[in-house]
Amino acid sequence: MTEIQQNMSSIVNDFILRRINTLNAEHLPPKLVQVVCCNLTEIQQNMYQHLCNSKAMQHVLDGKQ
């Protein structure tokens, strides 16, 4: 970096608050994960079938890219 870039970076960094996960974890409740299963709508089923039958998906399943 040039000297000007370094100066600008140091000035800007004084105004940027960086929050790391450990700091955030002190102020947040424990993470809650819930898995909810539901049926697909008809249009979602059609889209899913279209995706599964596509050439792109067949390439992925065959290990090609």
N, C-alpha and C positions, 0 to 999 in steps of 0.2 A: 504494500500500500504506500501511496505517497504520503508525505507529511500532512498535506491538507486533508486527505481522507481520514488519516488517523485522528487528527484534531476533531473533525466533524463526528467521527465515530465515538470518541470519548465524550463529547458534548451531548450527543443524542442518548448515549447509554445512561446518562444521569437521569433521564426522564422516562426510561423504559423500566417498568417493574417486571422482573422475571420471577415467575412463581414456579418452583419445582414441585413435583408430586408430593414429596414428604412435607413440604410446607402447607400445601393445600389439604393434605390428609388430616392435619391437626384441626382444621376448621370445618370439615365435612363429616356427615354421618357415614357409617360403614356402607360400603357398596352393597347393593341388593340386586341380585340377578334373578329374574323370573322368566321362565320359558312358558309361553302361551301357545298352544297348538289350536289352530282353527282351520276350517275347510276353505279351499280356494273358491273364489267365485268362478262362474263359467268362463268369463273372459280371461281370468288369470290361468285357468286350466288350459285354455286354448293357447295362450302365449307360452306357457311352460312346455306344452307339447311341441309347439313350433320351434322353440329353442332346442329341445332335446333332439329333434329330428333334423336340425340344421347341419350343413356341411361343416361349419366352424366347430360345432360341438363334437361331431364325429372325428375331426382332426385332433381335438383335445383328447378324446377317449382313446384314439389310436396312438397317442404320443407324438403326433406331428404338431407343427405350429404354423 
